Amino acid sequence: MQKRVEEQLFQRLVEISGKENVITSASGIEDYTRDMADYEATPAVVVRPRSEQEVVEIIGLAIESGMPVLPRGAGSSLTGAAVLKGAIMLDMRGMSRVVKVDTVNWYVQVQPGISLEDLNRELKASGFFFPPDPASSYICTVGGAIAEGSGGLRCVRYGTMKDWVVALRVVLPNGKVTRLGEPLAKNRAGYDLVHLMVGSEGTLGVITEAWLKIVPLQSVRTRRFLVTFNDWESTGEVIRRLRSSKILPYLFEFLDRDNIQALNEKLEASFEEAEATLMVDVEEGEEVQLATEIFRDCGARRIILAKDEEEAETFYQARSMAYLAVKSLASGVQVEDVVLPIDRLGEFLKFVKEVASKYGIKIPVNGHAGDGNVHPTILYDKSDEKSRATANLAYEELCRKAIAMGGSVTGEHGVGVQKTRFLREQLYSHEGEEALRLMKEIKKIFDPDGLMNPGKYVEAA
Ligand SMILES: Cc1cc2nc3c(=O)[nH]c(=O)nc-3n(C[C@H](O)[C@H](O)[C@H](O)COP(=O)(O)OP(=O)(O)OC[C@H]3O[C@@H](n4cnc5c(N)ncnc54)[C@H](O)[C@@H]3O)c2cc1C
């Protein structure tokens, strides 16, 4: 875009959102050039809208100028979805108000820029909570979590974002505002466009308000285990045994030795460095006894039952830090997010280790055992072309194996630019050729001029 035209556009953005909310300097923009897996691209300008009306006017300018738009929350996503070259980037964190907590109908009406942790802090005052809890809850926003269809540690019990969003207000790429869905317990009026927006990765519109289901603070007393094993087959067996005993844990996570070592170093902690570690919450009483027996039968090395809430919280915080701890081990990371049929998780985890040893690289792995969702984090040296290429081969092998096992290439991180090829491969090999065609048509219906987060996700698959 010509310099003068660009300057005129910036001036009009200032008129809409105020000088203090329009960032054009290279140093100011720097904070918006990366996501948390280090995908990089530089926007043309960053605007911090304070109201839906401002978003409408900014989209109007984008339509006029043909400049692409990218809504962004905390930029904590991991696939390149939250960066875009030459874009008008909307930092939505200025719209962070809790509009209404309805303690009879059990929903919260909220703006998209609030972090999930702050939302839960506000809900606690009314005795409620919002269960989906990505490990990034301390920063990630409601809008980002909806647009990514995020999951988290408690999702084995409570489901992911898609299970909690009942209605949205959205500014569409044509500049019009619409409400999707209703803040009701049931609603069958028309196609389910609410859930089309969940996981839309900023490609279909800007979410400006959300109605989310909430539940009373958990009254069931649970206990937290940390259990170690010498091999992955045993952890696979634990998963099968817990499920066939009809125990549905409140939280069910796993970490490998590399993750525990990285955490011990980062947190100056002394967790046991075993091949496999499980973190499991079950109901106090009978379930604790039954789970202990299952761990023992499956050959647990060590079974620790957190003695109080403080110790349980220490385990949780460590798990939340795992990605950042392993990320700091190398200059480059390729973080994976495949999902397997739950009963085949142990088999896949063993495969991850085989791939790591085949290529002579480190692939720390953690994930959500209860959902079959695995996060191998492939480490490489960014400055070494060969190392990057090897990481890529390992990454491809893991994606293909997951697809071949009837799994998915993403459970919660989404596609962004990272997984477009494998989104296609998955849909094609799972009889979804027509599904992909429909998805591409849907993008065109919402956004015929390709303004919103173009060149990514479904469009690029
Ligand atoms: C340490 C760490 C742990 C993590 N753990 C998890 C985990 O357990 N589970 C999980 O699912 N993810 C996890 N993630 C990934 C990430 O945190 C989530 O995807 C998160 O929900 C993204 O929220 P955000 O506000 O940072 O969104 P961003 O990264 O800013 O944006 C993500 C996408 O949402 C779109 N978007 C943002 N706001 C809006 C809006 N208002 N309207 C429309 N589109 C919008 C953006 O355009 C982009 O496509 C983790 C990341 C880190 C760094």
The ligand as an ORCA input file, in Angstrom:
! r2SCAN-3c Opt
* xyz 0 1
  C       1.801    -22.282     27.945
  C       0.664    -22.549     27.001
  C      -0.266    -23.521     27.327
  C      -1.348    -23.775     26.476
  N      -2.244    -24.719     26.842
  C      -3.322    -24.939     26.078
  C      -4.291    -25.919     26.479
  O      -4.160    -26.582     27.508
  N      -5.371    -26.094     25.680
  C      -5.546    -25.366     24.534
  O      -6.551    -25.557     23.872
  N      -4.639    -24.446     24.135
  C      -3.541    -24.210     24.872
  N      -2.629    -23.273     24.477
  C      -2.852    -22.512     23.230
  C      -3.573    -21.148     23.421
  O      -3.258    -20.604     24.675
  C      -5.082    -21.241     23.237
  O      -5.379    -21.537     21.899
  C      -5.824    -19.935     23.626
  O      -7.182    -20.191     23.771
  C      -5.625    -18.795     22.665
  O      -6.171    -17.624     23.253
  P      -5.576    -16.179     22.927
  O      -6.410    -15.168     23.601
  O      -4.129    -16.140     23.227
  O      -5.824    -16.120     21.358
  P      -4.836    -15.625     20.212
  O      -3.642    -16.493     20.177
  O      -4.629    -14.175     20.313
  O      -5.718    -15.911     18.934
  C      -6.046    -17.213     18.554
  C      -7.028    -17.182     17.376
  O      -8.242    -16.622     17.824
  C      -8.625    -15.522     16.990
  N      -9.306    -14.545     17.850
  C      -8.855    -13.992     18.997
  N      -9.787    -13.172     19.491
  C     -10.838    -13.186     18.643
  C     -12.098    -12.518     18.600
  N     -12.488    -11.670     19.548
  N     -12.920    -12.774     17.557
  C     -12.569    -13.658     16.583
  N     -11.390    -14.305     16.569
  C     -10.545    -14.069     17.595
  C      -7.326    -15.031     16.391
  O      -7.560    -14.381     15.159
  C      -6.559    -16.315     16.218
  O      -6.934    -16.916     15.009
  C      -1.502    -23.024     25.277
  C      -0.561    -22.051     24.952
  C       0.512    -21.809     25.792
  C       1.499    -20.742     25.416
*
